[in-house]
Amino acid sequence: MLIIGASSVLSFVMSFTGLPQAISSVLLGVTNNKILLLLIINLILLIVGTFMDMAPALLIFTPIFMPIATSLGMDPVQFGVMMVMNLAIGTITPPVGNYTP
């Protein structure tokens, strides 16, 4: 519960300081290709998923990547499913790999 509370505070601070807008402008400045931008977001989420738990990562990275996905014409529900799947795959891969059946 403490981790989720801290990630909520971090998410608020990041959105208050304008960090999501800065990251989105950097990502949109890299390329104009929609598929390549989504692949970059997928790769970032996969790497983040290997080191962070899923709930804090969702709270921290949703305000960063949601405006980019909606500007590309992606539905928010589809982006949510993509984000959860990438973080879940990252969670079960090494170096952490906390998969318990």
N, C-alpha and C positions, 0 to 999 in steps of 0.2 A: 504494500500500500504506500509505503514511503517512496519507493521508486516511481510509482505512477504519479504521486503528488509532485515530486521534484521534476519529473518530465513535463507535467502540465505547466508548472511555473516557468520552466525553460522555454516551452513552446510559446507562452505568453510574452516573455521577454524578447524572444527572437522576432515575433510578429510586431511587437511594439517598436523595436529598433529598425525594422525594415529589412532584416536579413533575407526573408523569402523573396522579396522583390529584387534584391541584389543578386541572389543565386539564380533566379529565373532569367534575369537579363544576361548573366554570364552564359547560361546554358543556351539561351536563344541566340546569343552572339556567336556560339561555336558553329552552328550549322542551321540551315533552314529546312533540312529534310526531316519530316515528321517521324519516319521510321527510325532514323538514326538517333533522334532525341529520345524516343521511347526506349531504345536499346541502351542508351547511356543511363537513363533513369533506372531501368531494370538492373543494370550492372551495379550501380551505386546501392540500390536496395539489397541486392544479393550480398554485397560486401558488408553492408551495415548489419544485415541479418546474421552474419557469422559471429559478430561480436556483441550485439545487443539483444535483449529480450524483445519479443514482438510488441507487447503493449506500449512500452516507452518509445519504441521506434515509430510506431503508428502515430502517437501523440506528437512527436517531434517533427517527423518528416511529412506529415500530411499537409500542414500549412505551407510547406516549402514547394512540394511538387504538384499540389492540386491546381494552382493557377496555371502552371505550364500545361498540364494535361487538358484542362478545359479550353485553353487558348489553341490547342492543337485540334480541338473538335471531339475530344474523347468524353464519353459519358462519365459522370462521377462514380456511378455504381461499377462500371467496367474498370475504372481506375482503382477503385477500392479493392476489387477482386484481384487485380494484377498486383497491387501492393502487398496484400496479405499473402498471396501465393509466393511472391519473391522472398518476403521475410520468413515465411515458413520453410522454404527450401534452404535459405541461409541458416536458419536455426539448427537444422539437423546435419549441416556439413561441418567438417573440422575447421578450425581448431577447437571450438567449444563443443558442438555436437551433442546437445542435451536431449536426444531422442530417447524416450522411455515408452515402450509399448504397453 
